Amino acid sequence: MAELRGWAKAIWLFLTKREVFLRMFVERRELQLQLQEFGTQAASFPVGPQAPSLQ
């Protein structure tokens, strides 16, 4: 149900306030790219017995 409300709000913004919609769309894309980059960096950090000590 929450997803449906999100879609409805996005469509409403697109139809009534196109500038706001486009700004939010661009910001969302930038956040997705930053999260992907963060995930890639986190995946390359060793964990477990071979991880370096933080002391």
SESE-845285 format. One record per residue (C-alpha): residue in one letter; y, x, z. Coordinates in nm, 4 decimals, always signed. Layout:
<pts>
{aa->A	y->Y	x->X	z->Z}
...
</pts>
This chain:
<pts>
{aa->M	y->+0.0000	x->+0.0000	z->+0.0000}
{aa->A	y->+0.2387	x->+0.2835	z->+0.0834}
{aa->E	y->+0.1701	x->+0.4405	z->-0.2554}
{aa->L	y->+0.2607	x->+0.1131	z->-0.4260}
{aa->R	y->+0.5891	x->+0.1017	z->-0.2362}
{aa->G	y->+0.6622	x->+0.4599	z->-0.3428}
{aa->W	y->+0.6018	x->+0.3737	z->-0.7087}
{aa->A	y->+0.8167	x->+0.0604	z->-0.6804}
{aa->K	y->+1.1018	x->+0.2600	z->-0.5259}
{aa->A	y->+1.0761	x->+0.5268	z->-0.7970}
{aa->I	y->+1.0897	x->+0.2651	z->-1.0729}
{aa->W	y->+1.3797	x->+0.0860	z->-0.9032}
{aa->L	y->+1.5728	x->+0.4144	z->-0.8719}
{aa->F	y->+1.4988	x->+0.5004	z->-1.2337}
{aa->L	y->+1.6274	x->+0.1646	z->-1.3568}
{aa->T	y->+1.9302	x->+0.1321	z->-1.1281}
{aa->K	y->+2.0363	x->+0.4825	z->-1.0225}
{aa->R	y->+1.9145	x->+0.7210	z->-1.2872}
{aa->E	y->+2.1138	x->+1.0215	z->-1.1563}
{aa->V	y->+1.9564	x->+0.9907	z->-0.8101}
{aa->F	y->+1.6101	x->+0.9540	z->-0.9633}
{aa->L	y->+1.6489	x->+1.2609	z->-1.1827}
{aa->R	y->+1.7830	x->+1.4725	z->-0.8962}
{aa->M	y->+1.4895	x->+1.3695	z->-0.6746}
{aa->F	y->+1.2449	x->+1.4361	z->-0.9578}
{aa->V	y->+1.3767	x->+1.7897	z->-1.0086}
{aa->E	y->+1.3762	x->+1.8608	z->-0.6338}
{aa->R	y->+1.0178	x->+1.7354	z->-0.6083}
{aa->R	y->+0.9093	x->+1.9643	z->-0.8909}
{aa->E	y->+1.0782	x->+2.2639	z->-0.7273}
{aa->L	y->+0.9036	x->+2.1879	z->-0.3966}
{aa->Q	y->+0.5669	x->+2.1613	z->-0.5719}
{aa->L	y->+0.6183	x->+2.5025	z->-0.7319}
{aa->Q	y->+0.7172	x->+2.6569	z->-0.3980}
{aa->L	y->+0.4085	x->+2.5099	z->-0.2297}
{aa->Q	y->+0.1850	x->+2.6449	z->-0.5057}
{aa->E	y->+0.3377	x->+2.9897	z->-0.4626}
{aa->F	y->+0.2941	x->+2.9690	z->-0.0854}
{aa->G	y->-0.0691	x->+2.8633	z->-0.1289}
{aa->T	y->-0.1338	x->+3.1558	z->-0.3608}
{aa->Q	y->+0.0189	x->+3.3986	z->-0.1119}
{aa->A	y->-0.1739	x->+3.2453	z->+0.1788}
{aa->A	y->-0.4999	x->+3.2647	z->-0.0164}
{aa->S	y->-0.4529	x->+3.6383	z->-0.0696}
{aa->F	y->-0.4055	x->+3.7045	z->+0.3046}
{aa->P	y->-0.7331	x->+3.8226	z->+0.4612}
{aa->V	y->-0.8822	x->+3.6167	z->+0.7414}
{aa->G	y->-1.1873	x->+3.6708	z->+0.9556}
{aa->P	y->-1.3361	x->+3.9956	z->+1.0821}
{aa->Q	y->-1.1778	x->+4.2054	z->+0.8065}
{aa->A	y->-0.8241	x->+4.0770	z->+0.8862}
{aa->P	y->-0.5791	x->+4.3364	z->+1.0197}
{aa->S	y->-0.4862	x->+4.3140	z->+1.3855}
{aa->L	y->-0.1416	x->+4.1700	z->+1.4581}
{aa->Q	y->-0.1036	x->+4.3647	z->+1.7840}
</pts>
